[in-house]
Amino acid sequence: MIEIVETGPFNTVQDLGRPGYRDIGVSAGGAMDPFAVRIGNILVGNDEDAAAIEVQTFPFKLLFDVHTVFAVTGADGQLVLDGRELLAWCTHVAEAGQVLELKQPPTLARAYIAIGGGLDVPVLMGSRSTALRGGFGGNAGRPLINGDRIEIGSTLDELPLPANGIAVVAPAVALGDVFPAPIDGALPVRAIAAGEQELFVSDGDAFWSQIWHISSRSDRTGYRLSGEPIKPTKTIEMRSHGVVPGVIQVPPQGEPIIQMSDANTAGGYPKIAGVIECDLWRLGQARVGSRLRFVRSTHAEARAVEQAVARYVEDVQRTSQMVKRALRAMA
Amino acid sequence: MIATLNNLSPQREIVAAAKGRARVSFIGARSFLLETSGDFDLASQRWIWALSQTVKGWADIAEVIPGMTNLLAICKETPEDPEIVVSRLLEAWNNAQSLDLAGKTIEIPVHYGGPYATDLPALCEFSGLSDRDVVRIHYEATYRVFALGSAPGFGYLHGLDPRICMPRKAVPSLRMEKGCVTIGGMQTGVAMLTGPNGWNSIGYAQLQMFDPASSIPALMAPGDTVRFVPARIEL
């Protein structure tokens, strides 16, 4: 059991989402940085898709009721256990009565707390994620509030951990050549031109060349971008069609919206481009007010990045198991 | 609201002879949107229903989301050659046979007008019709659920009389109540969530159409027939 001692308004229980129900209008949801959830879960010995806490409003404090293994991933540091500063991307052990505090990370947007055994909230439609728009899943279908108590699942195969924990090199660093760092403070986001790009023929270059700001009217459903508006050459009324996270729609005012984890499942606004799936976690870690630039990408590039991510995850999986097995053998 | 099986009244609309062309575009690297250029009608949608069944059977496809005379296919991983997926989808479209999904009939009692009908005056102005006529034209029609989407359990309904079609708003309402009966372009539906909504509200329906704990979470399914029954008209 854990108890939420202090939380901001938008922190939720999330796993890797609820895909498969878009055809009845249910967003896949899930963590904005699923990469961080996968790595956090592997480190603490869970299945990759166990439920974790997504913290996007800081500070956040929780109390452990029992001896617990945990890891904080996603964020670049700023976690404290009973006054002691700890490494992110590393396993730690908490004893009953200890309090974990996450402070605002210096540059990133979201931190994930993975707990050995995972958060044991009910599975609804195949997932433990909080569906905020539908008001179900996760912890009673709503964000966490102070005083919430959440059960922890049991660990089937608890492997011993070294005293100093097992740490990984954060994906942004380990895969630095695959995920280029911001250039002049603008995050490069790879995208492929989408259905109605030709409507923006006069403004198409303005979309790809300008630096956009993530507006404060952004959330898990979508990021609204502010910048020089891009206007279509004509207004069209489209038939509603399925959409997915990453789609960049342009409403009539000309300021693009990128659909994120809690994306609408259908839309009718013209689409200028779609962010490649393997870059979405970077957007999930981009903060309100930060800058980004779209970079034209291809299926081949997306595939190469997907494969690099898969290799990294596999490597973390294999190495952490090896270390734990070696420790068990020595014990 | 009453849901009954619709076995006694099979739909027998005439199927158009020509299928219309389709085009496929990308959303990101894994999703492919097939849109038909044909009419927005039941015949086109029956081909989409058939295409949906076919594409669901492909091993490399994770999800299929039928829309309004269109279909989104999501691949499990980014395909090596996207053009192959495009050609397979187009070929499947060309080969698709008409498929009728004769579902149940759902009657939805509506309170037309009143405090929730925030866009009825604008619709009257846009259509040049009286509020009484707009409401009557809306409830006299019979609608088919073409697809679900946008919100849990939300059904896109076909069958709106062109006289009361009205474009979606340029600036969506920030907070439209769940239950509002709305018109967006050539489509009509019932808002499933309270929140931002670009459609135009003409009334209100009290209903529970989605339950995540149920084995069939959404009440509506593609192919169902929907009738709006005026429970109250307040103009």
Interface residues (C-beta under 8 A of the other chain):
Chain A: P19 G20 Y21 R22 D23 I24 G25 V26 L124 M125 A131 R133 G134 F136 G137 A191 I192 A193 A194 G195 E237 R239 S240 H241 G242 V243 V244 G246 V247 P251 P252 Q253 N264 T265 A266 G267 G268 K271 G274 V275 I276 E277 C278 S297 H299 A300 A302 R303 E306
Chain B: S25 F26 I27 G28 A29 R30 S31 L33 E35 F40 A62 E63 V64 I65 P66 G67 M68 T69 N70 L71 L72 I74 E77 T78 P79 E80 D81 P82 A147 L148 G149 S150 A151 P152 G153 F154 Y156 P167 R168 A170 V171 G184 G185 M186 Q187 M192 L193 G195 F210 P212 A213 P217 A218
